[in-house]
C-alpha cells in the first residue's frame, strides 16, 4: 500500500473513532420535566439526577421546568410542550382521566402524601380523633373540595368546624385551639421559624388517605411510542432520589437554590429530615420494590374512598388508564441505598 494511502486510511480510522466516541453525547434524548411548584427539597431527587450526571448516564438531557404560583404546567403535558409532569396526588390524574385527557402515571416518588393537619402542642390534640373536637379547622379552598370531604366521610369531621386557610399562618398561631392543613415537610419549619415551637403533625396518609404523591405523569402516546425513554427517565429519577436522600446532595441543593433563591441550606436540610422522619419517600412498597413503587390495589383503594366521599361517581374514572406499573416495582436503586446506608 502506498504510504500516502496508508496515512489517509489511518486518518479516516481516527476520524471514525472520534465520531464514534462522540455518539453518546449526540444521542442524548432531550426531555422536559415540569414540577408543580417552585424548587425545593421535595424535588431534590430530580435535581440530584441532573447534578450528578445520572440522567446523562441514562442517555437523557433533562431540563427541569419549575412550577409556581403564576405557572400552570399541567396543560403543557397533553399538548407536548413538556414530556413528564410532577403532580401532587392521584386526584389530579383521576380528573384528567375523567375528562378524557390521554395521560397516565408512570411512578410515585412519595409513598405518603405529605398533606397533614397541624396543631398546637398541649391543647389536648394527642391523637387524630382528638382533632374532631377542634373548634376551628383551617382548610384551603382546594382542600375543602378534596381531602376535607374524605375527612368528613371517613372520620366524622363537620363543616361547622371549617374556616378558610389562606396560606397565612397568622390565624393558626393566634388561636391555640385551632388546627390547620399543612404540607408536612415545610409548614412545621415555618411554624418553628415564626413562633418558636414544633407543631403536632398528623399525616392524612397515616389515617387512611391512601393516595400516592409526587406522582409522575406522561402522555400515553409517549408510553406507547417511546417506552425506553420513559423507562430511562423513571429509573434515573429513582437513582437520583436514593442519592439525594442518603448521599451527598450539595450540588443538587445548589441547583435548587439557583432556581428558587428563597431556599436556604438550613431550610432544605430541615425538609429532608422531615421526609425521612415521616417516611414520606422510602417506606411501604418502596422498601422492597424501590422508590417509585405503585400497586393497582392501592390505587383502587384510594379511588373507592374518594367515591365514598362523593368526589366521583362509581365508574366515572377508568382505573385501567390511571397508571401503569411497567416502569417501576423492579427494585431499581435498592443497591444504591445499601451502598450508602449499609441496609
Steps between C-alpha positions, in 0.01 A plus 500: 500500500631846412612696814268787410209258470593347837506843659158583359367167626633565849355848503165364392513240777587763758217723379257209521615423854457860605152508346409177678621641830277801450190292429378469861493877538324540165255226592379672818119511495365843590237478774307780668377423850270748675427525870185639661667757725821692557820300555534348847625194684186312393640514147851411610546163331432647157753778552744240632472297180583814301782611730685168525452398136264209560260611228791534258620150587157381393528689171268785597542876483246606761378856546309569822229761456378613840144593579377770733209722597492665156592187301265219400699224335211251488353596158851487352513120528217386268598753231861377498677807642636287783566125518451423870305679772536475876152507651377527858297182538268260319197730516651714226544199274150373579369834375705474182376149423142599580533782244654276235851649508748239368750492788607234748708469816828312455637519854438637849800650676321556832338200663320739736323821409669771713165672559435526873298669769718689748408600854642685798661275762343482843145564380361148536569398142694185580356277229326543166151445643553790740503742205127443454438713808705795371275810480681619186656301214671723244488345153568655160237514227664212310521297819134560577404331172745212538643357822249684723221299337686182591558626856125545536403171336753277675564681826198711584644849475231767466458799271425708811870476586613621161662837438701606194877464506670768289857370532567744781604353835371801692149374589635160608774649715254744661252229603658210689185291477490523120650241268588543135612319191871498431758350270687286749846556354475877506229639734665368820818682399308823444322469837831444674648806327207730570382385842785299649318171558453171321136429412343159532480345153229254396560357154181428308685202353532341843122522543407325175532772236672244281597698193853495367661841466760674285374278221654520154261537209576471132300476180367157415645558154851519647447175691384335181755642256808562717486262796882498527503875561239458774695213654826695499341808650332309780803286585740795495260702717476214749878473524513877539263481794707238682814705450323815613358351819805302607798641311666836440226739389711816498497547122127426475423753773702760311280445193187524715619832645587624153144437380346619827718754682254501792633159604789473746723207594350502849142485370580228247673282758212541745260392227711195410501401867121519510474288183708235674338525844146483357601225253358694209718348227672182610228294665219257423534329164815697425695307764498184289407623151696823490406866508224573250309181582126479440226236511166481324337389826604814684390726216160330506482533879555874479255534214231314692549728802459805278179354355374448856591863578294614201784629283420257217215281388552123469647417159574864420878444501645219289760364739673304224615834356616666821842337532736238366748307713719389209775748589516445878493222762828353368719581800696765312727692737481258792867420443580873516313530828694207645832646390417834661332380819620145549142370505 
